[in-house]
Amino acid sequence: MRILYHEPAARWTEALPLGNGRIGAMVFGDPALSRFQLNEETCWSGSPATAQGSLRTTDVDGPSAVARMRAALAEGDIDAAERAEYEMQMGFSQAYQPLGDLVIRSDGAAFDVRRTLDLDNAIATTEWRTPRSRLRETSWVSAADDVLVIERVVVEGAAFDAEVALSSPHATAERVDPLRMYSRMPSNIERGPDGEQLAYGERAVTALTVARVEHDGVGVGGAITGARRMRIILAVATDALGMHVMPHGDRDRLEDEATAMLDAAEKVDLRTRHHEAHFSLWDRTELSLSTTADEVDVVELLASTRLTGKSALLAQLVFAYGRYLLISSSRPGGLPANLQGIWNDKLLPPWHSNYTTNINVEMNYWPAEAVGLSECHEPLLAWIEQLARAGTETARELYRAPGWVAHHNSDPWGFSVPVGHGSFDPVWSMWPLGAAWLCRHFRERWQFTADKSDARRAWPTIRGAAEFLHAWLIEVDGAIGTSPSTSPENRYRLPSGRTTGLSTSTTSDLAMIRDLFEGVLEAAEMLEIDDDLTRALADDLAVLPREQVDAAGRVREWPGDPEEEDPHHRHQSHLYGVLPGETILPWRDAALARAAGLSLDDRGPRSTGWSLAWRVGLRARLRDAESAHAALLTFLAPVTDPDNPGPRGEAGLYTNLFCAHPPFQIDGNFGVTAAITEMIVQSHGGRLSLLPALPSQWPDGRFRGVRVRGGGEVDLAWEGSRVTRFALRAAAGSRFSIELNGSVRDVVVPKRGVIELGDLR
């Protein structure tokens, strides 16, 4: 499938994304000024020194502050509890940075401009005419050879002239010549009376960007005349060495690395190798909900979907686009995708484009295992393992506690302390549950692969997270619970009328802790581990309160059922047990499932983009197909005012199909891909369910290569909303409970390794 546009990109959210997990490029496709806005995944402000500097242990007595918070909350003194929390705030995460631009300038008028992004091949193409010729420019970022490639050719007519140059937005950038540029990232972000300011110093990441231009015209360097073909190969080398090692600062080393990449790229078939590296991941899974042409005019499709309410083609496209973006922004050996994947053009991007751990970085990876991209999940798992090392120090120094802890924000340098400088709202600062949510991803991995080695790998990390939270639990109102506690980023109203986020034993806290402890015990059973901690966790689970129903029949969010400040809040963390957890299942706990549905009803039909994606998935888990589809239609609406990202801005899709929070956040793109999968195939709670939340608009379709928990892979087709073809491939002897066309069958995979529809009749 190719997505098509008939004009150059006028703004960043109209440009087309390319990436190989490390290098990102936004392609604007303007023949007169062909701009490639560049990113590299390790180009962040700060360094390991900034994360270490945030842990101001000499200034903060964490245990004392926690004790005062707990005492104040027990007495109902919210003001005192908040004052104590402010003492624990220790700085800010760093910000993901733009690298620069590569620009190709050409003279002369252009018309009949046509831009496409080929998802099958991960290639962007711009075609146009001039009064004298017709030209084509193709570009891709190769995972096989780790370079950006741009090829321009004359299809017919006269030769072209062009000027190629690099530029950088950074004050410390040094352009050696038009095709070679050093960029040093900011060393820190400072906050003052005028807001955030970038500080540039020596202890920061340095990037070297080098482009080589090959052509059949006249000229050297970036100035070309009379060419009929041109190829640009761009390499980037940085001195980032990971979470716990300072950047090396050796420019000779950067020169050697960039030169080696360019030399190697000149000796191979770049296009073929790029296609093979992309297609090996891309071709694993395919969803078809609609007959489609090879090309889709996105502007027309967005408008027609909004007008008609017919979602099949656009839903199919955004599902595929989410897979494309994950392949392009997250590859083994690299960093996880951040709030904007790997694409960002701002020195101070929204929310620092960081790793926000109270849903957003996790949502980026919700589809990974199910849609056949387990390798793309790897950067998150590896980063969590490194974060656990930093979080161990935070647990020890800030809380005097065992295990490891992470809070609301993080970055590549291991920021794991409460965010803020004594002025941030505790509703996001006081949240030591980041490790619990992050560790669910290890559980997802071993459940999908059914591989004991994945549980063995996860064990030290998940055990450490559980060790901290076991120590964090205290007696609250005659049971065990948490204090202080929040329901991420929501607030409630006190009898006095003021609002707060601080409470005790919120539903989300208890649901996440239950989920983590159950996951640890699941791994312990696989690994045959029985120790003091696992026995203590089992004891905790026996008395840890489950979700409860409030007076309005909804899942309770806070104890005491206080009035919500914002009944339509974007977060619905009290429904964690529905998604991403698996403790509230309609076929197992109908009463809580009904209460969760009422909670969603009260949240209303509109929200931010990523929250809408979550709501589609929640409705799918609750098997409310038509409500899931209604939320999906709201998500799929085009943004009509892309220049207004503020409170009045619209959620939906930008012209390039990026999800609008607003502004752009990529978690919505990934979240909706996962949600569409959940509408068709679910495999949690020990049951494989086919078409559990299929809306009436999708009566016919097929889904190839979807992965399911238990180590299986499913192909299915349906007509008239009933499964007509089905194949489950898994290891012989694997056991599955399969829900199909209204009945449930327990099956064992035979020696041939396949169960088909006829085997279930």
Buried (B, 14 or more C-beta within 10 A) or exposed (E): BBBBBEEBBEEBBBBBBBBBBBBBBBBBBBBBEBBBBBBBBBBBBBBBBBBBBBBEBEEBBBEEBBEBBBBBBEEEBBEBBBBBBBBBBBBBBBBBBBBBBBBBBBEEEBEEBBBBBBBBBBBBBBBBBBEEBBBBBBBBBBBBBBBBBBBBBBEEBBBBBBBBBBBBBBEBBBBEEBBBBBBBBBBBBEEEEEEEEBEBEEBBBBBBBBBBBEBBBEBEBBBBEEBBBBBBBBBBBBBBBBBEEBBEBEBEEBBEBBBEBBEEBBEEEBBEBBBEBBBEBBEBBBBBBBEBEEEBBBBEBBEBBBEEEEBBBBBBBBBBBBBBBBBBBBBBEBBBBBBBBBBBBBBBBBBBBBBBBBBBBBBBBBBBBBBBBBBBBBBBBBBBBBBBBBBBBBBBBBBEBBBBBBBBBBBBBBBBBBBBEEEBBBBBBBBBBBBBBBBBBBBBBBBBBBBEEBBBBBBEBBBBBBBBBBBBBEEBEEEBBBBBBBBBBBBBBBEEEEBBBBBBBBBBBBBBBBBBBBBBBBBBEBEEBEEEBBEBBBEBBEEBBEBEBBEEBBBBBBBEBBEBBEEEBBBBBBBBBBBBBBBBBBEEBEEBBBBBBBBBEEBEBBBBBBBBBBBBBBBBBBBBBEBBBBBBBBBBBBBEEBEEBEEEBBBBBBBBBBBBBBBBBBBBBBBBBBBBBBBBBBBBBBBBBBBBBBBEBBBBBBBBBBBBBBBBBBBBBBEEBBBEEBBBBBEEEBEBBBBBBEEEBEBEBEEEBBBBBEBBE
